[in-house]
Amino acid sequence: MQNQGKSWEQEYRKPQLMTGDNKPQADVLRFLKYLKKEEKYKVEDRNILDLGSGTGRNANYLASLDNTVIGIEISETALKIAKVNATKENLNIDYRLGDIGREYDIQNEGIDIILDVTSSNSLNEKGREIYLKEMHRVIKKGGYVFVRALCKDGNTNVKNLLKDSPGGEYDTYYMKDLDLIERVFSQKDIRDMYSKYFKILKLEKKTGYAKVAGRIYKRDYWMMYLQKIN
C-alpha cells in the first residue's frame, strides 16, 4: 500500500467519487462555526493548512476570509483546477504538489488551523505516522485540527469490503472501481491514534452516501475536532 498519488490523479481526471463542487464543504463550515461559537476563536487572519486540498473548495473559501492558506495536494490535475479557481476569485493561496504522508516544508508552530477532510484515509501506516507527527510539529500550541475519517463501526458494506477485498494493512480494503485502498477506523482506534498528539474536543459519527461507478455506497464518517495542548 502506497500513498496512492496515481489513483487520485486518475480520479481527478475522470471523477467517480469527487462531486466537482466549488463551495466549501458543510462539515468544514460547521467546524468553523464551532470554533467561533464554542471556543470564541476567530477564523480570520489565521495561518491555515489544508491537507489534501483537492480542487480548492475549502482553501479558497478560507483565503477569502483573509487567512493565509497552504494547500498540499497529491494530484497535479486537482492542483491546476484549484489554482485556476483561486485566480478567478483573485485569491492568493500557496498551493503545493505533495504527499501529506511526508514531511512538510513548514516551520515549527507556524499554523493555527489544520484541515484533513477524508484525505489521510489513503495513507499507509508509515505515512500516517509522519502525518500525525508533522501536524503536531507545525501547529501552534492551542491551535485546532479538523479531521473527517472513514468509520468502520456498524457499516455492513465496510465489513464486506474488509473481508472480501483486504488492502494489505490493518483495517484497509481495496476499491476496485477507483483502484484505491482506504483505511477505516473504529472509535477506539481513532481515539487512541489522535489522542497521542492532540486533545479530542469533539468526536461524532455521521452517515453519507457516495455514488461510485453507478453504485451507491453508504459512507460513515468520524467528525473530529482536535486541539494541540502541549
Phi and psi in degrees as a GROMACS rama.xvg file:
@    title "Ramachandran Plot"
@    xaxis  label "Phi"
@    yaxis  label "Psi"
@TYPE xy
-107.353  -176.273  GLN-2
-87.5486  11.367  ASN-3
65.0718  38.4852  GLN-4
-61.3812  -39.9298  GLY-5
-63.7105  -38.5874  LYS-6
-65.7961  -41.1123  SER-7
-71.9683  -33.3588  TRP-8
-63.031  -42.4239  GLU-9
-63.9505  -39.0548  GLN-10
-63.7652  -40.7973  GLU-11
-75.4828  -25.3391  TYR-12
-74.7986  -40.1695  ARG-13
-132.698  81.3653  LYS-14
-61.1509  130.892  PRO-15
-119.248  -28.7374  GLN-16
-109.05  -35.9117  LEU-17
-73.2147  145.586  MET-18
-91.181  -23.2777  THR-19
81.2505  7.71706  GLY-20
-72.4124  137.135  ASP-21
-94.651  -8.30497  ASN-22
-79.1086  150.652  LYS-23
-61.263  148.275  PRO-24
-71.7863  142.272  GLN-25
-58.7436  -36.3677  ALA-26
-64.7704  -35.4727  ASP-27
-69.3891  -41.8341  VAL-28
-62.0327  -38.2674  LEU-29
-65.1919  -38.7523  ARG-30
-62.3823  -45.3533  PHE-31
-63.5167  -38.9704  LEU-32
-63.3551  -40.2027  LYS-33
-61.1363  -44.7517  TYR-34
-59.7906  -42.8756  LEU-35
-70.829  -43.4955  LYS-36
-83.2343  -48.957  LYS-37
-88.0569  -36.1524  GLU-38
-99.3658  -6.54349  GLU-39
53.9271  44.8121  LYS-40
-118.986  119.005  TYR-41
-72.3274  147.232  LYS-42
-113.169  22.5833  VAL-43
-115.447  155.267  GLU-44
57.9127  39.2396  ASP-45
-113.351  162.976  ARG-46
-97.0864  119.629  ASN-47
-124.245  139.026  ILE-48
-116.411  121.744  LEU-49
-106.608  109.375  ASP-50
-90.0168  119.748  LEU-51
73.3625  57.8231  GLY-52
-75.3534  -9.11526  SER-53
57.4725  -134.243  GLY-54
-88.1901  10.5539  THR-55
90.0283  13.1126  GLY-56
-61.5069  -37.4991  ARG-57
-86.3609  -42.7411  ASN-58
-61.4615  -43.5998  ALA-59
-64.7835  -40.3261  ASN-60
-62.5189  -45.6437  TYR-61
-65.2365  -36.236  LEU-62
-65.2349  -31.8053  ALA-63
-67.7034  -14.5847  SER-64
-94.5614  19.1463  LEU-65
68.1199  29.3646  ASP-66
-91.3793  154.257  ASN-67
-93.0026  117.742  THR-68
-120.504  133.092  VAL-69
-111.614  129.371  ILE-70
-118.042  124.842  GLY-71
-108.771  126.547  ILE-72
-141.816  138.429  GLU-73
-87.2276  -16.3715  ILE-74
-98.9357  122.569  SER-75
-62.693  -39.2216  GLU-76
-62.716  -46.4055  THR-77
-61.0305  -41.4323  ALA-78
-64.4375  -40.0624  LEU-79
-63.0354  -42.4308  LYS-80
-63.0609  -43.3824  ILE-81
-60.2704  -42.873  ALA-82
-66.8168  -40.1324  LYS-83
-62.2916  -45.8325  VAL-84
-63.2085  -38.897  ASN-85
-65.048  -40.4145  ALA-86
-64.0179  -40.7166  THR-87
-59.8444  -34.3804  LYS-88
-95.0499  6.76327  GLU-89
57.7914  44.8398  ASN-90
-111.041  142.08  LEU-91
-106.648  106.463  ASN-92
-127.68  139.483  ILE-93
-87.7578  85.178  ASP-94
-87.2603  132.209  TYR-95
-129.402  134.884  ARG-96
-79.6781  119.408  LEU-97
-173.89  173.076  GLY-98
-107.18  122.323  ASP-99
-72.9658  -4.28671  ILE-100
-97.1407  17.6686  GLY-101
-128.604  166.79  ARG-102
-59.6211  143.619  GLU-103
-96.6459  138.737  TYR-104
-84.1343  68.0728  ASP-105
-139.362  139.572  ILE-106
-67.5176  157.571  GLN-107
-58.3146  134.082  ASN-108
51.4983  42.4514  GLU-109
-101.327  -0.73391  GLY-110
-119.947  139.84  ILE-111
-93.6537  -39.3226  ASP-112
-136.806  136.207  ILE-113
-121.284  138.711  ILE-114
-115.469  135.066  LEU-115
-134.841  95.3646  ASP-116
-100.87  88.4963  VAL-117
55.4008  39.2337  THR-118
-101.65  -40.5941  SER-119
-74.6294  -7.04528  SER-120
-61.4874  -23.0935  ASN-121
-88.8822  -1.29447  SER-122
-80.0425  148.461  LEU-123
-81.741  176.189  ASN-124
-65.1533  -36.7591  GLU-125
-64.3378  -46.3361  LYS-126
-64.9204  -35.4691  GLY-127
-66.7801  -37.4962  ARG-128
-65.9099  -39.7797  GLU-129
-64.213  -44.8272  ILE-130
-56.5473  -44.9152  TYR-131
-64.6951  -45.5381  LEU-132
-66.4813  -39.1332  LYS-133
-68.8696  -40.0258  GLU-134
-58.9466  -45.5594  MET-135
-64.5391  -35.4839  HIS-136
-68.6022  -45.5715  ARG-137
-84.6715  -19.4432  VAL-138
-86.9864  144.627  ILE-139
-71.0521  154.194  LYS-140
-60.8486  129.703  LYS-141
89.8126  -5.24836  GLY-142
-74.5168  165.375  GLY-143
-119.694  148.731  TYR-144
-130.2  134.878  VAL-145
-109.642  128.106  PHE-146
-127.397  128.301  VAL-147
-114.309  120.232  ARG-148
-131.393  157.141  ALA-149
-74.844  136.204  LEU-150
-100.945  134.298  CYS-151
-87.6493  -35.1915  LYS-152
-64.5146  124.257  ASP-153
75.3594  12.7698  GLY-154
-107.347  109.695  ASN-155
-64.0405  -38.9134  THR-156
-61.8972  -42.7987  ASN-157
-63.4851  -44.118  VAL-158
-56.7037  -43.5795  LYS-159
-67.5486  -41.1992  ASN-160
-63.7369  -42.2542  LEU-161
-61.7375  -35.458  LEU-162
-77.9304  -46.0091  LYS-163
-91.1477  -26.4387  ASP-164
-134.878  59.3283  SER-165
-60.859  146.242  PRO-166
-96.2593  -2.82684  GLY-167
105.296  -20.8548  GLY-168
-124.129  171.193  GLU-169
-56.8585  129.661  TYR-170
51.3412  44.8982  ASP-171
-121.539  151.788  THR-172
-138.259  160.004  TYR-173
-105.498  124.106  TYR-174
-97.1566  103.98  MET-175
-62.184  -41.8711  LYS-176
-58.8428  -31.0472  ASP-177
-104.969  -5.86372  LEU-178
52.1207  48.4556  ASP-179
-135.327  136.242  LEU-180
-100.647  132.199  ILE-181
-122.569  148.353  GLU-182
-105.284  133.723  ARG-183
-116.378  158.615  VAL-184
-130.877  135.638  PHE-185
-76.5437  164.777  SER-186
-62.2462  -40.3301  GLN-187
-63.1563  -45.0282  LYS-188
-59.756  -45.9011  ASP-189
-71.5221  -35.3641  ILE-190
-64.1065  -47.9225  ARG-191
-62.087  -39.5681  ASP-192
-67.9572  -50.6416  MET-193
-82.4643  -26.2611  TYR-194
-70.8319  -12.6477  SER-195
-67.1595  -24.4294  LYS-196
-118.833  -25.6949  TYR-197
-139.593  158.678  PHE-198
-83.0602  129.899  LYS-199
-86.7294  113.064  ILE-200
-85.9265  -33.7686  LEU-201
-156.335  136.952  LYS-202
-142.842  119.513  LEU-203
-141.945  157.499  GLU-204
-100.152  141.154  LYS-205
-138.675  142.606  LYS-206
-107.54  137.171  THR-207
-139.904  179.693  GLY-208
-135.64  141.093  TYR-209
-129.602  143.692  ALA-210
-102.919  119.515  LYS-211
-128.117  120.235  VAL-212
51.4693  41.3474  ALA-213
83.1244  -2.70592  GLY-214
-109.416  142.278  ARG-215
-93.7936  126.374  ILE-216
-114.336  134.243  TYR-217
-77.2492  127.848  LYS-218
-122.706  118.414  ARG-219
-101.352  139.953  ASP-220
-127.536  151.721  TYR-221
-97.0308  129.309  TRP-222
-104.716  118.704  MET-223
-129.968  129.215  MET-224
-108.167  126.617  TYR-225
-125.311  158.655  LEU-226
-141.564  139.282  GLN-227
-83.2999  119.962  LYS-228
-116.074  -7.02439  ILE-229
